[in-house]
Each structure stands twice: as structure tokens, then as C-alpha cells.
């Protein structure tokens, strides 16, 4: 007679099997944003966070301003792109482009997510990638299927304009996904 797990081991084995199958099915239906191209969060955390703030949002809010559509160092007054192009951070050109786009996006969005959402939710990237998905041209809850923009109209005490901005911020976190 073959050995059979019983009790907690069987329960854990069954649970892990279901999780594994669910992840495979999810992976077949929609690819995660991280599989879609360079992840600006990983680039920042790998190449910048050792000397600067741990996350790009904190770096932007504390050290960067904007001018002529570019991110500019507050202390130096120089464009961050020029600083990186001279070798700071030892970024390859494609990484620089992704990182500059990311810093500019953070600067454009202001501290809205930080001010309105972070008190209850995780960082935008973690929240978006774990709880949201792009589907048929809309950002929706991964498990609820609810339209995020519509949901925000009655959530978090945000205005219609802020709901649009927050939806764009969260959609950006899923960069590369098709919706």
C-alpha cells in the first residue's frame, strides 16, 4: 500500500498544488508586467538605492524638480538625464531611458498616491501588480473585475480629476501590459 500524507501535511500539499495550478493558469492568460520589459523599479533599486532613497518616488519627491518637461536635480540645477549620461549609476543607455521616463512620470503625478492612498495601501507598484490587471482597455481589480476608475469615484475621498490621475499612476505600474 503506498504511503499517503494525512493531516496538516496533506492539507498543505493540497493547498500548494492548487496555488501552483492557479499560477500556471494565470500565467497562461495574462503575463505579469515584469515579463513585459525592463522594470524601472528594479533598475532604480539595483542601481540607485544603495546611495539614494530606497524607492524612486521618495527620491523624486525629496531631490528632484521639473523644468521644460525634464527632471532636474534640486541641488545641482542640472537635468538628471545629463548626470546619468556622464556615467553616474553606471546605467546602460536603455536603463537610463527607462529610469528617466520613470522619474518624469513620478514627478508629473506629484505625491497624489503618497498623500491619498499610502496610508491604507502598499506602494503603488506593489499594489498595482498584486491587485490590478489590464483587461479590454480598462484597469480592473484582479479578483473583483471592477473598473478601477469607476471604483475610485466613491473611494478615498478623491475628486474626479484625482481619480483619473490615480488610474493613470496605477496603469503605469503595469507598463507593457495590454489593456
N, C-alpha and C positions, 0 to 999 in steps of 0.2 A: 504494500500500500504506500503511495507517495506521501512525502511529508507535506502537511498543509499548515500554513500560518493561521493562528487563531488570535482572537482578542485584539489588543491595540496594534500589533504588527500588521494584522490583516487589514484593519481599518486604515492604517497609514498607507499601506501598499495600494489599496483600492483608491484612496484619495489621490495619491501621486500619479497613478495610472490615468485617472480622469483628468487631472491637471495637464499631464503630458499630451493626451489626445486633444484636449481643448486648445492647447498652444499650437499644436500642429494644424488643426482646422483653422484657427485664427490666422496663422501664418500663411495658409494657402489662400485665404480670402482677401487679406489686406496686409501689405508689407508695412512694418514699422518705419517711422520717419528715419531712424538711424540707418536703415538699409538703403535709403534713397540718395545719399550723397554725403559730403563732408558735414559733420556736425559742428556748428560753431561753438557750442558749449564745451564739447570735448577739446577742441582746439584751444580755446581760452584756458580751460582748466589744466591742460597739459603744458601749454607754452607760457602762460602769463601768471597763473595763480600762485606760483612759487614765490614771486616777488610782490605781486599786487593783490588786491582783494580776491577772495575765493571765487566770486562769481562776477561775470561781466556786467550784470545790472548794477551791482554795487560800485564797480569800477567806474562805470559811466556816470552814475549819479554823483559820485564823490570827486571825480577828476577830469571830467570832460564837459565841454560846452559845444555849441554848434555855431557855425557861420558859413554862409554860402552853401548850405546843404552838406557840409563836411563836419566831422567830429574833430575838435581841436582841444589840445591839452590846456587845461586852465592855467597851470603854472608857466608852461613854455610859450603858449600862444601859437604853437605850430600844429599843423594838421597831423593827426595820429598816423594817417597813411604814409606821410613822408618819413616820419620817425621809424615806422616799421620797415619801410623800403630800404632804409640805411642799415638794416640788419638787427635792429632791436627785437629780441624774442626769437631770432633765428627761424623765422617763418618762411616756408616756401611760398612763391608767388600765389598759387591757388589758395593756400591757407590764409594769406594776407587778405585776399579779395573776400573770402568768406567771413573772416573776422571783422573787417571794416564794414561790410554790409550789416553784420550783426550789431556792431556798436552803433551804427547810424540808426538802425531800427529801434534799438533801445532808447536812444536819445529822442527820436521822433515821438515815441509813445509816452515819454515822460515817466513819472513814477505812479501812474494810474493803478496798475496791478498791485504794486507795492502798497499803495495807500488804501485801496478799496478791498483787496482780496487776500493779501498775505496773512492777515490776522486770523483767518479761518482755513485757508488753503495753503498747500505747499507752493514752492516756486513755480512760476508759470510753465517752465519746461517740464517739470515733473508732473504737475497737474495735467497739462495738456496731453502728454504722451501716455499717461496711465489711465486717464478718464475720458478722453475725447478721440474722435475719429472723423475724417472727412468722408462724406458719403453723398453722392449725387449733387455735388456743388454746394453742400452745406456742411458746416461744422456741427456735429451732433454728439450727444452723450454716447460713449462707447457701449454702455449697458442699457441705458434708458431709451436711446434713439431720439431723444428730444433735441430740437433745434436750439443751439446754444444762444443765438441772438434773441430768439423769442423768449427763452428762459430768463435771460438777463434783464428783460424788461420788467420783471417782477422780483428781482433778486439783488441783494447787495446795495440797495439804495443808489442805483446808478441812473443817470439820465440816458435818454435815447442816444445821444452822441457818445457818451461814455460806453454804452453797450456796444456800439459799432466799433469803437477803438479797442475795447477788450476782446471782442470777437476776432479782430484783426491780429491782436497780440497773440492770442491762443492759436489761431490758424498758422501764424508764422512759426510757432514752435513745432508744428508738424511739417515743416518745409519739405518740399519734394513729394509729399503725398498728393494724390489726385483726388480732388473733390469739387 
